[in-house]
Amino acid sequence: MPVKDPSKAVPAAPAESADAALKHIVDGFLRFHTEVFPEQQELFKKLATAQKPRAMFITCADSRIVPELITQSSPGDLFVTRNVGNVVPPYGQMNGGVSSAIEYAVLALGVHHIIVCGHSDCGAMRAVLNPHSLDKMPTVAAWLRHAEVARTVIEDNCSCGSEHESMQLLTKENVIAQLHHLRTHPSVASRLAAGQLHIHGWIYDIETSQIEAYDAASDRFLPLTAGDSIPSATPRGRY
């Protein structure tokens, strides 16, 4: 979800009316109901009573990020959890929606992959760099404390020449931080140790559609390509 620094606000373009915005959404549903659904009726009939997603996808609530579109997935393929800043709270600190979704995905649905996906131009990351912009949003500020470790890493170790450079590095460090948080969840830790679960950290670039994936072996982000080798953040199983 974009959170702009008020000090850098620019005049907004004329917005559509509230009624027009809702009508656009309803018209979209009606097209789905009358045109799209009939063509995939058999798929939805199978999904009506069960799901077996290929992966859990944890990403930002930003309206520009559409996991199914980016990965060209069908209904039932992804178990998606979205929140401001693609945050995964460490286990035990805030056992709310994200934590329960992880536990359900691993233990009830038996997913074999969890992807934590950040993105370019992330308003949450900009807010982490400019905390004063959240003075009137205490709930968002509290939530983004789970990204503070990433900001500390950047501030202590990087000499960034611009906010753009800081944003790029912070977005990557945040994904790495959330992967570490993910591993504190008992269900995840157990399946990782047994080699039954694989975790991944991705950064999606909105402008170019490119994705970089964190490779734990080399400790860097590498581009996703058409090759056989897919960068992985998964530690080696022990059992």
N, C-alpha and C positions, 0 to 999 in steps of 0.2 A: 504494500500500500504506500503510494508516494506521500511523503511528509516534507513539504517544502519549507525552507528557511524563510520566515516572514520578511527578513531584511532584504531578500532577493526577489521579492514578489514582483511580477510583471502584470500589466493589464490583461485580463482574461478575455478570450474571444466570446462573443455572445453565445450563451448556452441555450440548448433547447429547453422548452418548458417542461415542468414536471410531468404534465399530462402526456406530452409527446414522447418523453423518455419511456414512460410506462407502456404507451401504445406500441412503441418499437419492440419492446420485450414480448408483449402479448402477441403481436403479429408474428414474431419469430416462433413462438410456441405453436401457433396455428399452422404455420408452414411445416413445422416438424410433424405435427399431428396428422396433417392431410397428405404430405408429400414424402417425408423421410421415413416416418414410422412404418407405413405400409410396405416399403421396400425391404425393411429389416425386421419384419414381424416375427419371423422364426427365431432370430437371435434374441429378441426381447422375451419371447415365450420361454426360451431356455433360461434366461436370466431372472425370470419372475420368481423362481423358487430357490435359487442358489447362486453363489458367486465363487470364483476361483481365480483371483487376480494374479497376474504374472509378477507384480512388484508393488511395494508401497512407495509412494512418491510424496515426499515432504517438501513443500515449496512455499513461496511467498504469496500473500493474499493479493498482490498487485494485479490489477485487472488486465495487464498486458501479457501475463503469463498464463498460457493455456496448456497444461501438461498433455492432454489428449491430442491437441493439434501439433505440438512440438514433436511428440513421439509417434504421431500417426497411429494412435491406439483406438481401439473400439470400446464401446461400453462393456464393462466387466474386466478389462485388462489391467487397470490401475486402481489401487486403493489410495485415494488422494487425501492428504491433510494439508491445509493451507493456513498460514498465520502471518502476522507482520514480521518480516525478517527471516522467514524459514527457520524459526527457532525450535530447538529441542531442549527443553529444560532438563537438567540433570535429575536422575531418579531421586524421589524423596523430597525435593524442594517444592515442586508444584505438580502434584499428581492429578492434573486436569485433563483437558481434552486431548492434547498431544500425547501424553503418556498413556492414556487409556487406549487411544487409537493404535499406538505402537504395540502394546500388549495384545490387543485383539488381532492385529494383522499377523503377528508372529505365532501366537498360540492357537487362535481360533481358525484363521484363514491359512496358516502355514506358508506365508510368503517366503521366498528364498532370496529376495533382493529388497533392500531399502535404499532409496536414492534421496539424498538431501540436495536440493537444487536452489542455488542462489542465482542472481541475475544482475545484469548491468543496470546502471541508473536506478539503483534501489533507494527509494525514499527512506526506508528504515535505516539503511547504512548511513545515509546523509544525516539523519537525525542523531545517530550514534556519534558522528563526528561533530555535530552542532547541537549539543543537548539543550541549549537555551530555547531551541525551536519547539521543545516539548513542554514548556512551562505551563501551558493550559491543557496538556494531555497527560495527566499523571499516570493513568492506567497504561498508556503506551510506553511512557518512560520506565515504569516498573517492569514491564514485560521485556524491554530491550536491555535490561541489566544482564540478561543471559548472553548478550553480545559484548559485554564490557571486556571480557578477556581478549577478544580479538582487537579491540581498540588499544588496549594496553600493549599488546605485542607490537602493533604498528608504531605507537608513540615511542616505545623504548628502543626499537631496533631499526626503524626506517627513517631516512631523511628524504621525505617526499617533497617535490618541488611545487606541487599544486594539489588542490582538492581532488581533481580528477584522478591523479595518481594514487592519492590516499584512498579514494573510493575503490579503485580497482584492487588494491592490496587488501583493504579491509573486507571486501566482499569475499575474497578467497580465504582469508584468515577466519572469517565468521563460519564459513562452511566447514573448515577443519575443526573449529571449536565445537560446532554442533555434532560433528561425527564423534568427537571425544565424549560429549554429553550422552549421545546415543548409546555408547558402549557401557554406560553406567546402569542401564536398565537390565534387570536380571534376566528377562526373557531373551533379550538380545545377546547379552554376555554368554549365556548358556549355549545358544545356537551357534554363535561365533566360535566358541571353544570346540564345539563338536564338528565344525566345518559344514554346518547345515544352513548357514545364513551368510549372505554377502552384502557389504555396505559400500556405498558409492557417494562421492561428492562431486557435484557438477556445478558449473557456472554457465548460464545461458546468456548470450549476447543478443539483445533485442534487435539491434540494427542490422546485424549480419546473419543471424540465425545460427552462428557457430556455438558449439559447446566444448568447454574444456573440462576434463575430468581429473580428479586428484589421484595421483599414483603414489601409494604409500611406500613402495620399494625405492623410488627415487626422490620422494618428498617434494614433488612438484606437480603442477597442473599440465596435462598434455591434451592436445586436441583429439576429439573423437573422430576417427576416420573409418574408412571402409575396410581396414585391415582386420585380421583375425584377433589381434591382441587388443583387449579393452582395458584401459587403466582401471585399477581397483584400489580401494581404500581398505580392503579387508585384511585383517591380521591373519596369520597362519593358524589354522585349527590345531588344537592340542590333543584331541581325543579321537 
